[in-house]
């Protein structure tokens, strides 16, 4: 499997499903599949800007639209002329979609004036929301999302230009300030234009519900047009499993925090069994929690094969609990887990020593995790997680969670 790829907007995660829809719209473009056992190309890259809870910062009450722009009754009532033509039949939508998107998606301001750019007009974002809902679910909505991805995504010319400037700054060993500014410009132009639309939609009254609906449509569109499409199956007929191999950022930091609380009370042990504590103390020569805290901070524990073996079982069950049981507002605390679970994945398998690079050891004690996508269940899994906050997990993960609950007292 391939490690989880960084996504195009910045933080855990940022290249989006819309980009994949765009590829299918390009003439002559053949969607590339993922060989069996590789990271899921489409489902693992759904944009976090579609994660509505993160976008909703506040709600504004929309002013009533002037009656002069209302057209008729029914699902298209209240839409502008261009938007209403989306409902008029199969011949009219193309130009109407282009006009609607041009009006709704705010331009990406120049880097120098990005802080001073005015927000997009509320009525235009609201018009997009009403127009989208007026479309028949299925191909028409997928077409609109594909046009949005194709015509209002990342400016690849700007990205290429500023990527070259970053490399040039590195090669010339320029002062850190110049390199940081070049990197910041590159990061800025990696943001697609449609990001502004989704951010603003999240602030509108009813925007949270709309973004959840749109996100569900995107999951279904990707599953229908890519995972089950003839291009993927034709190019890689051996594909049977769709899964990611993902990092677990934050686990080591979380574990060190627990060990810190243990060391504040002499003799307190809530993480390890008595036998595990005794074995760790024999190897390190110090109380388990106190010594492990220091060893985890500088990764020195990896130098002892005996200690690595002794920590295998306790670290696996602690990691399972971190992914499955540690929550933030009811959802998974780990950002990568939360991302995949919202996309309908199953917390499938924790892998010991899957990433022994310095970064992997520092972030997650070398562990990585598989999130598996069962295409027929992704929509229901996603709805269940978003609605009831229930995490779908495999027997391996649930068994490790059960071991944690039996052997730990948190």
C-alpha positions as CSV (number, residue, x, y, z in Angstrom):
1,X,0.0,0.0,0.0
2,X,1.0,3.6,-0.5
3,X,1.1,6.0,2.4
4,X,-1.7,8.5,2.6
5,X,-0.9,11.4,0.3
6,X,-1.0,15.0,1.5
7,X,-4.1,16.8,0.3
8,X,-4.2,20.0,-1.7
9,X,-5.5,22.5,0.9
10,X,-3.0,22.2,3.7
11,X,-3.6,20.3,6.9
12,X,-4.2,16.7,7.5
13,X,-5.3,16.0,4.2
14,X,-5.9,18.2,1.3
15,X,-6.6,17.1,-2.2
16,X,-10.2,16.6,-2.9
17,X,-12.8,14.4,-4.5
18,X,-13.8,17.3,-6.8
19,X,-10.4,17.0,-8.5
20,X,-11.2,13.4,-9.4
21,X,-14.5,14.4,-10.9
22,X,-12.6,17.0,-13.0
23,X,-10.3,14.4,-14.4
24,X,-13.2,12.4,-15.7
25,X,-14.5,15.5,-17.5
26,X,-11.3,16.2,-19.4
27,X,-11.5,15.0,-23.0
28,X,-9.5,11.8,-23.5
29,X,-8.6,11.6,-19.8
30,X,-8.5,8.0,-18.5
31,X,-9.1,7.6,-14.8
32,X,-6.2,5.9,-13.2
33,X,-7.1,3.1,-10.9
34,X,-5.3,1.9,-7.8
35,X,-3.8,-1.6,-7.8
36,X,-5.0,-4.0,-5.1
37,X,-3.6,-3.1,-1.8
38,X,-2.9,0.6,-2.6
39,X,-4.4,3.7,-1.1
40,X,-7.9,4.5,-2.3
41,X,-7.4,7.2,-5.0
42,X,-10.9,8.6,-5.0
43,X,-12.6,8.1,-1.7
44,X,-9.6,9.0,0.4
45,X,-9.3,12.5,-1.1
46,X,-12.7,14.0,-0.5
47,X,-12.0,17.6,0.4
48,X,-12.2,18.5,4.0
49,X,-13.9,21.7,3.0
50,X,-16.9,19.4,2.5
51,X,-16.8,18.5,6.2
52,X,-19.5,20.8,7.2
53,X,-18.9,20.9,11.0
54,X,-15.5,22.5,10.4
55,X,-16.9,25.2,8.0
56,X,-19.8,26.3,10.2
57,X,-18.5,29.1,12.3
58,X,-21.6,31.2,12.7
59,X,-25.1,31.5,11.2
60,X,-26.5,34.5,9.4
61,X,-30.1,35.0,8.6
62,X,-30.4,35.6,4.9
63,X,-32.4,38.6,3.7
64,X,-35.5,37.8,1.7
65,X,-34.8,37.8,-2.1
66,X,-36.7,40.5,-4.0
67,X,-39.9,39.2,-5.5
68,X,-38.9,40.4,-8.9
69,X,-36.4,37.6,-9.4
70,X,-38.8,34.8,-8.6
71,X,-39.9,32.6,-11.4
72,X,-43.1,30.6,-11.2
73,X,-43.7,27.9,-8.6
74,X,-42.3,24.5,-7.8
75,X,-38.7,23.5,-7.3
76,X,-37.3,26.3,-9.4
77,X,-39.4,29.0,-7.7
78,X,-37.3,31.9,-6.4
79,X,-34.3,31.2,-8.7
80,X,-32.8,33.7,-11.0
81,X,-33.3,33.2,-14.7
82,X,-30.0,31.5,-15.3
83,X,-30.3,29.3,-12.3
84,X,-33.9,28.4,-13.1
85,X,-32.9,27.2,-16.6
86,X,-31.1,24.4,-14.9
87,X,-34.5,22.8,-14.3
88,X,-35.8,23.4,-17.8
89,X,-34.6,20.3,-19.5
90,X,-31.5,18.5,-20.8
91,X,-30.7,21.0,-23.6
92,X,-30.4,24.1,-21.5
93,X,-28.2,23.3,-18.4
94,X,-24.7,23.7,-19.8
95,X,-24.7,27.4,-20.2
96,X,-26.8,27.9,-17.2
97,X,-24.4,25.9,-15.0
98,X,-21.4,27.9,-16.3
99,X,-23.3,31.2,-15.5
100,X,-24.4,30.0,-12.1
101,X,-20.8,28.9,-11.2
102,X,-19.3,32.1,-12.5
103,X,-21.7,34.2,-10.4
104,X,-21.3,32.0,-7.2
105,X,-17.6,31.2,-7.0
106,X,-15.6,34.2,-5.8
107,X,-12.3,35.0,-7.6
108,X,-9.1,34.1,-5.8
109,X,-7.6,37.5,-4.9
110,X,-3.9,38.2,-5.5
111,X,-1.6,37.1,-2.7
112,X,-0.7,40.6,-1.8
113,X,-4.4,41.7,-1.2
114,X,-5.7,38.4,0.2
115,X,-6.4,39.9,3.6
116,X,-8.4,42.8,2.2
117,X,-10.6,40.9,-0.3
118,X,-14.3,41.5,0.4
119,X,-16.4,38.4,1.2
120,X,-18.7,37.1,-1.6
121,X,-22.2,38.3,-1.8
122,X,-24.5,36.3,0.5
123,X,-27.3,36.2,-2.1
124,X,-25.0,34.6,-4.7
125,X,-24.0,31.8,-2.3
126,X,-27.7,31.3,-1.3
127,X,-28.6,31.2,-5.0
128,X,-26.1,28.4,-5.5
129,X,-27.6,26.5,-2.6
130,X,-31.1,26.8,-3.9
131,X,-30.1,26.0,-7.5
132,X,-28.2,22.9,-6.5
133,X,-31.1,21.6,-4.5
134,X,-33.4,22.3,-7.5
135,X,-31.4,19.9,-9.6
136,X,-32.5,16.3,-9.9
137,X,-30.3,14.0,-7.7
138,X,-27.8,12.0,-9.7
139,X,-26.1,12.8,-13.0
140,X,-27.2,16.5,-13.1
141,X,-25.7,17.3,-9.7
142,X,-22.6,15.3,-10.5
143,X,-22.2,17.3,-13.7
144,X,-22.4,20.6,-11.8
145,X,-19.8,19.3,-9.3
146,X,-17.6,18.2,-12.2
147,X,-17.8,21.7,-13.8
148,X,-17.0,23.3,-10.5
149,X,-13.9,21.1,-10.1
150,X,-12.8,21.6,-13.7
151,X,-13.3,25.3,-14.1
152,X,-12.8,26.7,-10.5
153,X,-10.1,24.5,-9.0
154,X,-6.4,25.1,-8.5
155,X,-4.5,27.3,-10.9
156,X,-1.8,24.9,-12.0
157,X,0.1,27.6,-13.8
158,X,0.5,29.5,-10.5
159,X,1.4,26.4,-8.6
160,X,4.1,25.5,-11.1
161,X,5.5,29.0,-11.0
162,X,5.7,29.2,-7.2
163,X,6.9,25.6,-6.9
164,X,9.9,26.6,-9.1
165,X,10.5,29.6,-6.9
166,X,10.5,27.5,-3.7
167,X,13.1,25.1,-5.3
168,X,15.1,28.1,-6.5
169,X,15.2,29.6,-3.0
170,X,16.3,26.3,-1.6
171,X,19.1,25.8,-4.1
172,X,20.4,29.3,-3.7
173,X,20.3,28.9,0.1
174,X,18.6,32.3,0.4
175,X,17.7,33.7,3.8
176,X,14.9,31.8,5.7
177,X,12.5,34.7,5.3
178,X,12.6,34.6,1.5
179,X,12.1,30.8,1.6
180,X,9.2,31.0,4.0
181,X,7.5,33.7,1.9
182,X,7.9,31.5,-1.3
183,X,6.4,28.6,0.6
184,X,3.5,30.7,1.8
185,X,2.7,31.9,-1.7
186,X,2.8,28.3,-3.0
187,X,0.5,27.2,-0.2
188,X,-1.9,30.0,-1.0
189,X,-2.2,29.1,-4.7
190,X,-2.8,25.5,-3.8
191,X,-6.2,26.5,-2.6
192,X,-8.8,26.0,-5.3
193,X,-11.2,28.8,-6.1
194,X,-14.2,26.8,-5.0
195,X,-12.9,26.7,-1.4
196,X,-14.2,30.3,-0.9
197,X,-17.7,29.2,-2.0
198,X,-17.8,26.3,0.4
199,X,-16.5,28.4,3.3
200,X,-19.1,31.0,2.8
201,X,-21.9,28.4,2.3
202,X,-21.0,27.0,5.8
203,X,-21.8,30.4,7.3
204,X,-25.2,30.7,5.8
205,X,-28.4,29.8,7.6
206,X,-29.0,26.1,6.6
207,X,-25.4,25.9,5.3
208,X,-24.4,23.0,7.6
209,X,-27.3,20.8,6.4
210,X,-26.6,21.7,2.7
211,X,-22.9,20.9,2.9
212,X,-23.7,17.5,4.4
213,X,-26.1,16.8,1.5
214,X,-23.6,18.0,-1.1
215,X,-20.9,15.8,0.5
216,X,-23.1,12.8,0.3
217,X,-23.8,13.5,-3.4
218,X,-20.0,13.7,-4.0
219,X,-19.4,10.4,-2.3
220,X,-22.0,8.7,-4.4
221,X,-20.8,10.4,-7.6
222,X,-17.2,9.2,-7.0
223,X,-18.3,5.7,-6.2
224,X,-20.4,5.5,-9.3
225,X,-18.0,7.2,-11.8
226,X,-14.7,5.9,-10.6
227,X,-14.6,3.0,-8.3
228,X,-17.2,1.1,-10.4
229,X,-16.3,2.7,-13.7
230,X,-15.0,0.8,-16.7
231,X,-11.7,2.7,-16.8
232,X,-10.6,1.6,-13.4
233,X,-11.9,-2.0,-13.7
234,X,-10.6,-2.2,-17.3
235,X,-7.1,-1.0,-16.5
236,X,-6.7,-2.9,-13.2
237,X,-9.1,-5.8,-13.3
238,X,-7.4,-7.3,-10.3
239,X,-8.7,-4.6,-7.9
240,X,-10.6,-6.2,-5.1
241,X,-9.8,-4.1,-2.1
242,X,-10.0,-0.3,-1.6
243,X,-8.0,0.8,1.4
244,X,-5.7,3.5,2.6
245,X,-2.5,3.2,4.6
246,X,-2.6,6.2,6.8
247,X,-0.5,7.9,9.4
248,X,-1.6,8.4,13.0
249,X,-0.5,11.9,13.9
250,X,-0.8,12.9,17.5
251,X,-0.7,9.4,19.0
252,X,2.8,9.8,20.6
253,X,1.9,13.2,22.0
254,X,-1.3,11.8,23.5
255,X,0.6,8.9,25.0
256,X,3.2,11.2,26.5
257,X,0.5,13.2,28.1
258,X,-0.9,10.1,29.7
259,X,2.5,9.0,31.0
260,X,3.0,12.5,32.4
261,X,-0.1,12.2,34.5
262,X,1.1,8.8,35.7
263,X,4.5,10.1,36.9
264,X,2.8,12.8,39.0
265,X,1.6,10.1,41.3
266,X,4.2,7.6,42.4
267,X,3.2,4.0,41.9
268,X,0.1,4.8,39.8
269,X,-0.4,2.5,36.8
270,X,-3.4,2.7,34.6
271,X,-1.8,1.9,31.2
272,X,0.0,-1.4,31.5
273,X,-0.5,-4.7,33.2
274,X,1.6,-5.6,36.2
275,X,3.6,-8.0,34.1
276,X,4.2,-5.4,31.4
277,X,5.3,-2.8,34.0
278,X,7.8,-5.3,35.5
279,X,9.3,-6.2,32.2
280,X,9.6,-2.6,31.1
281,X,11.2,-1.7,34.4
282,X,13.7,-4.6,34.1
283,X,14.7,-3.4,30.6
284,X,15.0,0.3,31.4
285,X,16.1,0.1,35.1
286,X,13.5,2.7,36.1
287,X,9.7,2.9,36.8
288,X,7.9,2.2,33.5
289,X,5.9,5.4,33.1
290,X,8.7,7.8,34.1
291,X,11.4,6.1,31.9
292,X,9.1,5.6,28.9
293,X,8.1,9.3,28.9
294,X,11.8,10.3,28.4
295,X,12.4,7.5,25.8
296,X,9.4,8.5,23.8
297,X,10.4,12.1,23.7
298,X,13.7,11.4,22.0
299,X,12.9,8.1,20.3
300,X,15.6,6.3,22.2
301,X,13.3,3.4,22.9
302,X,13.8,2.2,19.3
303,X,17.4,1.4,20.1
304,X,16.4,-1.6,22.2
305,X,14.9,-4.6,20.3
306,X,13.9,-6.1,23.6
307,X,12.0,-2.9,24.6
308,X,10.4,-2.6,21.2
309,X,9.1,-6.2,21.6
310,X,7.8,-5.6,25.1
311,X,5.9,-2.5,24.0
312,X,4.3,-4.1,21.0
313,X,1.1,-5.4,22.8
314,X,0.5,-2.4,25.1
315,X,1.1,0.2,22.3
316,X,-1.2,-1.6,19.9
317,X,-4.1,-1.6,22.3
318,X,-3.4,2.0,23.4
319,X,-3.3,3.1,19.7
320,X,-6.6,1.3,19.1
321,X,-8.2,3.1,21.9
322,X,-6.8,6.4,20.7
323,X,-8.3,6.0,17.3
324,X,-11.6,4.4,18.5
325,X,-12.3,5.8,21.9
326,X,-10.7,9.2,22.2
327,X,-13.3,11.8,21.0
328,X,-13.6,15.5,20.3
329,X,-17.2,16.6,20.4
330,X,-18.3,13.1,19.9
331,X,-16.1,12.5,16.8
332,X,-12.7,10.8,16.5
333,X,-10.0,12.9,18.1
334,X,-7.4,11.9,15.5
335,X,-7.9,14.2,12.4
336,X,-7.0,11.5,9.9
337,X,-9.4,9.0,11.4
338,X,-12.1,11.6,11.5
339,X,-11.5,12.4,7.9
340,X,-11.8,8.8,6.6
341,X,-14.7,7.9,8.9
342,X,-16.7,10.9,7.6
343,X,-16.0,9.5,4.1
344,X,-17.6,6.2,5.1
345,X,-14.5,4.1,5.7
346,X,-14.1,1.3,8.2
347,X,-11.3,1.5,10.9
348,X,-9.8,-1.7,9.6
349,X,-6.3,-2.6,10.8
350,X,-3.5,-1.2,13.0
351,X,0.0,-2.1,11.7
352,X,3.0,-2.3,14.0
353,X,6.2,-0.7,12.8
354,X,4.7,0.2,9.5
355,X,6.6,3.6,9.4
356,X,10.0,3.4,11.1
357,X,11.2,6.8,9.7
358,X,12.1,9.4,12.3
359,X,8.8,11.2,11.5
360,X,6.8,8.0,11.8
361,X,8.3,7.1,15.1
362,X,7.9,10.6,16.5
363,X,4.3,10.9,15.4
364,X,2.9,7.5,16.1
365,X,5.6,5.2,17.6
366,X,5.9,3.7,14.1
367,X,2.4,2.5,13.7
368,X,0.0,3.1,10.7
369,X,-3.6,2.2,10.1
370,X,-5.7,1.0,7.3
371,X,-9.1,2.5,6.5
372,X,-11.0,0.2,4.3
373,X,-13.8,1.3,1.9
374,X,-16.6,-1.0,1.1
375,X,-18.2,0.9,-1.7
376,X,-21.7,-0.4,-1.2
377,X,-21.6,0.8,2.4
378,X,-19.7,4.1,2.3
379,X,-22.8,6.3,2.1
380,X,-24.5,4.5,5.1
381,X,-21.3,4.4,7.1
382,X,-20.8,8.1,6.5
383,X,-24.3,9.0,7.5
384,X,-24.1,6.8,10.6
385,X,-20.9,8.4,11.7
386,X,-22.1,12.0,11.1
387,X,-25.5,11.3,12.6
388,X,-24.9,9.0,15.5
389,X,-21.1,9.3,15.8
390,X,-20.7,5.6,15.6
391,X,-17.4,4.3,14.4
392,X,-17.4,1.2,12.2
393,X,-14.4,-1.0,13.1
394,X,-13.0,-4.4,12.3
395,X,-12.7,-7.3,14.6
396,X,-9.0,-6.7,15.0
397,X,-9.6,-3.1,16.2
398,X,-12.5,-4.0,18.4
399,X,-10.4,-6.8,20.0
400,X,-7.6,-4.4,20.8
401,X,-10.1,-1.9,22.2
402,X,-11.5,-4.7,24.4
403,X,-8.0,-5.5,25.7
404,X,-7.5,-1.9,26.5
405,X,-10.7,-1.7,28.5
406,X,-9.7,-4.9,30.4
407,X,-6.1,-3.9,31.2
408,X,-6.3,-0.1,31.5
409,X,-8.2,2.0,34.0
410,X,-8.6,5.3,32.1
